Amino acid sequence: MFVHPMKSARGIAYDRAYASLQGLLHDREWLLVTPQGQFLTARDYPRMLLIEMDLIPGGMLIKAPGQNPIMAMTQVYQQSVATAVWKDAFTALHGDPHVDAWFSNYMGIACQLLWLGMKSTRTLVHSDIPLSFADGYPYLLINQASLEALNQDLATPVGLRHFRPNLVVTDALPYEEDDWSVIRIGEIEFEVAKPCTRCQMTTVNPDTGEFAEDNEPMRTLIRTRQLPEGICFGVNLVARSEGVLETGAKIEIIASRYSF
């Protein structure tokens, strides 16, 4: 399991985490934006992948290359401001100018840090389920066997972190997840909303923050993973219940899209 506290920043691996309808606890609850509220991601600023955010009581400890660590405390974030992620317009909370200056110095552009708040004002499309700063769905699942199959087609293998999943499953067939409709992991049931479409962000090396010169793995995905939804790898999930997830939990396929 991986929690990414800030959109496009480095994730944290967990063996045990609380899974809510909104996503894993603390996943994508911070967002970096321009002063006009335009969200920033590693698609345009790949060095964002080198930013580390560690959970501390009441906030986050933030670290990045060449910067002294700084703390962002949620109690400071009280000013409601307008922002958006893709086509979703909503409000989030702005607060600490010292943190803004820290990020502006690292990014080389004026920017601000926003906090989602205790309750998100954004909801999943056509639903009242709260949504974090994630692209469009609360969970992203990757099948380890699918990653291994992809790496057989690559001159230089890539890792899970290239795809920024929340959940990773093993002991499945390669790309078996394409057929899943409803699954249960431990005691929590998930609806498989759709295959996850991919972009150039997969070509950024998460250890260096640099784009791959050979455009991999995107070049291979374009050739091998063209689905009706687009170029896909992994699947987006919506939880039907809440509870604690632990690594090693059994996965059950409750329903599939196709029957033979």
RATADA-V790993 format. One record per residue. N is the residue number from 1. RES is the residue in one small letter. SS is DSSP state (a for helix, b for strand, c for the rest). OMEGA is omega in radians with two decimals (999 if undefined). NEAR is the number of other C-alpha atoms within 8 Angstrom. Layout:
N/RES/SS/OMEGA/NEAR  N/RES/SS/OMEGA/NEAR
//
This chain:
1/m/c/3.11/12  2/f/b/3.00/11  3/v/b/3.09/14  4/h/c/-3.04/13  5/p/c/3.09/12  6/m/b/3.11/13  7/k/c/3.12/13  8/s/c/3.04/9  9/a/c/-3.10/13  10/r/c/3.13/13  11/g/c/3.11/11  12/i/b/3.12/8  13/a/b/3.13/7  14/y/c/3.00/8  15/d/c/-3.09/7  16/r/b/-3.12/9  17/a/b/3.09/11  18/y/b/-3.14/10  19/a/b/3.12/12  20/s/b/3.07/11  21/l/c/-3.11/12  22/q/c/-3.10/10  23/g/b/3.05/12  24/l/b/-3.10/13  25/l/c/3.12/9  26/h/c/3.13/8  27/d/c/3.11/11  28/r/c/3.11/13  29/e/c/3.02/13  30/w/b/-3.06/12  31/l/b/3.07/14  32/l/b/-3.08/13  33/v/b/2.95/14  34/t/c/3.08/11  35/p/c/3.10/8  36/q/c/3.10/6  37/g/c/3.12/10  38/q/b/-3.06/10  39/f/b/-3.10/11  40/l/c/3.11/10  41/t/c/3.12/11  42/a/c/3.04/11  43/r/c/3.14/7  44/d/c/-3.11/6  45/y/c/-3.00/9  46/p/a/3.13/13  47/r/a/3.06/11  48/m/a/-3.13/13  49/l/a/3.13/12  50/l/a/3.13/13  51/i/c/3.11/12  52/e/b/3.10/10  53/m/b/-3.13/13  54/d/b/3.10/8  55/l/b/2.98/7  56/i/b/3.13/7  57/p/c/3.09/5  58/g/c/3.13/7  59/g/b/-3.07/10  60/m/b/2.93/12  61/l/b/-3.02/12  62/i/b/-3.14/12  63/k/b/3.08/11  64/a/c/-3.14/11  65/p/c/3.09/6  66/g/c/-3.10/5  67/q/c/2.96/8  68/n/c/3.13/6  69/p/c/3.12/8  70/i/b/-3.14/9  71/m/b/2.98/9  72/a/b/-3.08/10  73/m/b/-3.01/9  74/t/a/-3.10/9  75/q/a/3.12/6  76/v/a/-3.03/7  77/y/c/-3.04/13  78/q/c/-3.09/8  79/q/b/3.14/7  80/s/b/-3.14/8  81/v/b/3.12/9  82/a/b/3.06/9  83/t/b/3.13/13  84/a/b/2.93/12  85/v/b/-3.00/11  86/w/c/-3.08/5  87/k/c/-3.11/5  88/d/b/3.06/7  89/a/b/-3.10/9  90/f/b/3.12/9  91/t/b/3.05/11  92/a/b/-3.03/14  93/l/b/3.12/13  94/h/b/-3.09/13  95/g/c/-2.84/10  96/d/c/3.12/10  97/p/a/3.11/7  98/h/a/3.07/6  99/v/a/3.09/12  100/d/a/-3.13/12  101/a/a/3.11/11  102/w/a/3.13/10  103/f/a/-3.14/11  104/s/a/3.11/12  105/n/a/-3.13/9  106/y/a/-3.05/9  107/m/a/-3.09/11  108/g/c/3.07/6  109/i/c/3.09/6  110/a/c/3.13/11  111/c/c/-3.12/13  112/q/b/3.08/15  113/l/b/3.09/14  114/l/b/3.06/13  115/w/b/-3.10/12  116/l/c/-3.08/13  117/g/c/-3.13/10  118/m/c/3.11/4  119/k/c/-3.12/6  120/s/c/3.03/11  121/t/c/3.12/9  122/r/c/3.12/11  123/t/b/3.07/10  124/l/c/-3.08/11  125/v/c/3.13/4  126/h/c/-3.07/4  127/s/c/3.02/6  128/d/c/3.11/6  129/i/c/-3.14/8  130/p/b/-3.11/12  131/l/c/3.13/15  132/s/c/3.06/13  133/f/c/3.08/11  134/a/c/-3.09/10  135/d/c/-3.08/6  136/g/c/-3.10/6  137/y/c/-3.05/11  138/p/c/-3.04/15  139/y/b/2.99/13  140/l/b/-3.12/14  141/l/b/3.07/13  142/i/b/3.07/14  143/n/b/-3.11/14  144/q/a/3.14/11  145/a/a/3.10/12  146/s/a/3.08/11  147/l/a/3.13/12  148/e/a/3.09/9  149/a/a/3.10/9  150/l/a/-3.09/8  151/n/a/3.07/11  152/q/c/3.13/8  153/d/c/-3.07/7  154/l/c/3.06/10  155/a/c/3.09/6  156/t/c/-3.10/5  157/p/c/3.04/7  158/v/c/-3.10/7  159/g/c/3.13/7  160/l/a/-3.05/9  161/r/a/3.04/7  162/h/a/-3.03/12  163/f/c/2.99/7  164/r/c/3.14/9  165/p/c/2.90/13  166/n/c/-3.05/11  167/l/b/3.11/10  168/v/b/3.13/10  169/v/b/3.10/10  170/t/c/3.08/7  171/d/c/3.01/5  172/a/c/3.08/9  173/l/c/3.10/7  174/p/c/3.09/12  175/y/c/3.04/8  176/e/a/-3.11/8  177/e/a/3.10/9  178/d/a/-3.05/8  179/d/a/-3.06/8  180/w/b/3.07/12  181/s/b/3.08/11  182/v/b/3.11/12  183/i/b/3.02/14  184/r/b/3.06/12  185/i/b/-3.01/12  186/g/c/3.13/9  187/e/c/-3.03/6  188/i/b/-3.14/12  189/e/b/-3.13/11  190/f/b/2.94/13  191/e/b/3.06/11  192/v/b/-3.01/12  193/a/b/-3.10/9  194/k/b/2.96/7  195/p/b/-3.12/11  196/c/b/3.11/10  197/t/b/-3.01/9  198/r/c/-3.09/11  199/c/c/-3.07/7  200/q/a/3.13/9  201/m/a/3.10/10  202/t/a/-3.09/11  203/t/a/3.11/12  204/v/b/3.08/12  205/n/b/-3.07/10  206/p/c/3.12/11  207/d/c/-3.09/6  208/t/c/-3.07/7  209/g/c/-3.12/12  210/e/b/3.08/9  211/f/b/3.09/9  212/a/c/-3.13/9  213/e/c/-3.11/5  214/d/c/3.11/5  215/n/c/3.09/10  216/e/c/0.17/11  217/p/c/-3.04/10  218/m/a/-3.12/12  219/r/a/3.11/9  220/t/a/3.10/11  221/l/a/3.09/12  222/i/a/-3.11/9  223/r/a/-2.96/7  224/t/a/-2.98/6  225/r/c/3.06/10  226/q/b/3.10/11  227/l/b/3.12/7  228/p/c/-3.12/4  229/e/c/-3.08/8  230/g/b/3.09/8  231/i/b/-2.91/12  232/c/b/3.00/13  233/f/b/-3.04/11  234/g/b/-3.12/12  235/v/b/3.07/14  236/n/b/-3.08/14  237/l/b/2.97/14  238/v/b/-3.12/12  239/a/b/3.06/14  240/r/c/3.12/9  241/s/c/-3.11/9  242/e/c/3.12/10  243/g/b/-3.10/9  244/v/b/3.04/8  245/l/b/3.10/12  246/e/b/3.06/9  247/t/c/-3.08/7  248/g/c/3.13/4  249/a/c/-3.14/8  250/k/c/3.03/6  251/i/b/3.12/9  252/e/b/3.07/7  253/i/b/-3.07/9  254/i/b/3.13/8  255/a/b/3.11/8  256/s/b/-3.13/10  257/r/c/-3.07/7  258/y/c/3.05/5  259/s/c/-3.08/4  260/f/c/999/2
//
